[in-house]
Amino acid sequence: MPAFEVSRSIEMAVPPETVFDCVADFSSWTKWSPWLGIDPEAVVTVSDNPNSVGSIYRWKGEVVGAGEIEHLNLDRPRKIDEEIRFTKPFKSTSKVGFAFEATYAGTKVTWRMQGHLPWFLFWMRANMQIMIGMDYDRGLKMLREFLETGEVLSKIEVHGVQPVSPIDVYGVSDAAPPNNMGPAMERVFSASGEKLKQADVSLDAPMVSVYHPCDLKQNQFSFTGGFAVSNEDGMAAGLEHCHLPAGNALHIRHIGSYENLGNAWSGAYQYARYKKLKVLRQDAYEIYRNDPATTSPRDRITDIYLPVK
């Protein structure tokens, strides 16, 4: 069977003992899980002793499937060894775990997985490693947010497939790896806004990010960030043009920090697979419904649109 291995790390301003105790306590996992946001009706059960060897965390949901994780070894505050057993959508077993290393700033946390895919999914090995890696990146960011602030600013609402009107977006294009999208988007929107100001165009128009089709193996997202201004205003500012046609799109709303928008995008594709929707290979996009300059991260609303047939 095809083997795969995934490892992701992050540094957080929290002592190793504190991070270890949180991760070792299965009752905390629903606070920072990178998978449950899209399936709030999923049922999670945890052993009576959630932070001991032999403890088990089980989940079952229509979108997230079903399975369980068991603590095999708890070596405070250095490492945790676990086994994850999936039962739905297909059966498989993998070794997973965490390593905690003290740093000057706090703790470096590494989350890893080693396993084998069923033989009939050999063709998914590369993409599986990429997707799990992106999930781990999101989960580690939420773990850090939870430990450093006491909460995670990320809520997902599924609005289903809806007809969408055409939109013309004028902006600046760039590309960045998934874990570096924030700085890239700040540069792009700053440049787009500056060009519109120089052309005496009002910035009252909605801010939009357009994500162009890409190969996940490249570990780069190509996108255009700008404003839904008129054709005349966009051309006057010398910005690049993206035309988003009318059609049907899966609409997912994210409420919370832009740092956690990846939860909504991952959830959108997860939901599309569950519903057996045919995702079109064309530009997907997100519209920011309130001004980040005057709206706290907690209340920022972003509507995501994934074109489907």
Secondary structure as the mmCIF struct_conf table of DSSP 4:
data_model
#
loop_
_struct_conf.conf_type_id
_struct_conf.id
_struct_conf.beg_label_comp_id
_struct_conf.beg_label_asym_id
_struct_conf.beg_label_seq_id
_struct_conf.end_label_comp_id
_struct_conf.end_label_asym_id
_struct_conf.end_label_seq_id
STRN STRN1 ALA A 3 MET A 12
BEND BEND1 ALA A 13 VAL A 14
HELX_RH_AL_P HELX_RH_AL_P1 PRO A 16 ALA A 24
HELX_RH_3T_P HELX_RH_3T_P1 PHE A 26 SER A 28
HELX_RH_AL_P HELX_RH_AL_P2 TRP A 29 TRP A 32
BEND BEND2 PRO A 34 TRP A 35
HELX_RH_3T_P HELX_RH_3T_P2 LEU A 36 ILE A 38
TURN_TY1_P TURN_TY1_P1 PRO A 40 GLU A 41
STRN STRN2 VAL A 43 VAL A 46
BEND BEND3 ASP A 48 ASN A 49
TURN_TY1_P TURN_TY1_P2 PRO A 50 ASN A 51
BEND BEND4 SER A 52 SER A 52
TURN_TY1_P TURN_TY1_P3 VAL A 53 GLY A 54
STRN STRN3 ILE A 56 GLY A 61
TURN_TY1_P TURN_TY1_P4 GLU A 62 VAL A 64
STRN STRN4 GLY A 65 ASP A 75
TURN_TY1_P TURN_TY1_P5 ARG A 76 ARG A 78
STRN STRN5 LYS A 79 LYS A 88
BEND BEND5 PRO A 89 PHE A 90
STRN STRN6 SER A 92 ALA A 102
BEND BEND6 TYR A 104 GLY A 106
STRN STRN7 THR A 107 HIS A 116
HELX_RH_3T_P HELX_RH_3T_P3 TRP A 119 MET A 124
HELX_RH_AL_P HELX_RH_AL_P3 ARG A 125 THR A 149
BEND BEND7 GLY A 150 GLU A 151
STRN STRN8 SER A 154 VAL A 164
STRN STRN9 ILE A 167 ALA A 176
HELX_RH_3T_P HELX_RH_3T_P4 PRO A 178 ASN A 180
HELX_RH_AL_P HELX_RH_AL_P4 MET A 181 GLN A 198
TURN_TY1_P TURN_TY1_P6 ALA A 199 ASP A 200
BEND BEND8 LEU A 203 LEU A 203
BEND BEND9 ALA A 205 ALA A 205
HELX_LH_PP_P HELX_LH_PP_P1 PRO A 206 PRO A 206
STRN STRN10 MET A 207 TYR A 211
HELX_LH_PP_P HELX_LH_PP_P2 HIS A 212 PRO A 213
HELX_RH_3T_P HELX_RH_3T_P5 LEU A 216 GLN A 218
STRN STRN11 PHE A 221 PHE A 227
HELX_RH_AL_P HELX_RH_AL_P5 ASN A 231 ALA A 236
TURN_TY1_P TURN_TY1_P7 ALA A 237 GLY A 238
STRN STRN12 GLU A 240 LEU A 244
BEND BEND10 ALA A 246 ALA A 246
STRN STRN13 GLY A 247 GLY A 256
HELX_RH_3T_P HELX_RH_3T_P6 TYR A 258 ASN A 260
HELX_RH_AL_P HELX_RH_AL_P6 LEU A 261 TYR A 274
TURN_TY1_P TURN_TY1_P8 LYS A 275 LYS A 276
STRN STRN14 VAL A 279 VAL A 279
BEND BEND11 ARG A 281 GLN A 282
STRN STRN15 ALA A 284 TYR A 288
BEND BEND12 ASN A 290 ASN A 290
TURN_TY1_P TURN_TY1_P9 PRO A 292 THR A 294
BEND BEND13 THR A 295 THR A 295
HELX_RH_3T_P HELX_RH_3T_P7 PRO A 297 ASP A 299
STRN STRN16 ILE A 301 VAL A 308
#
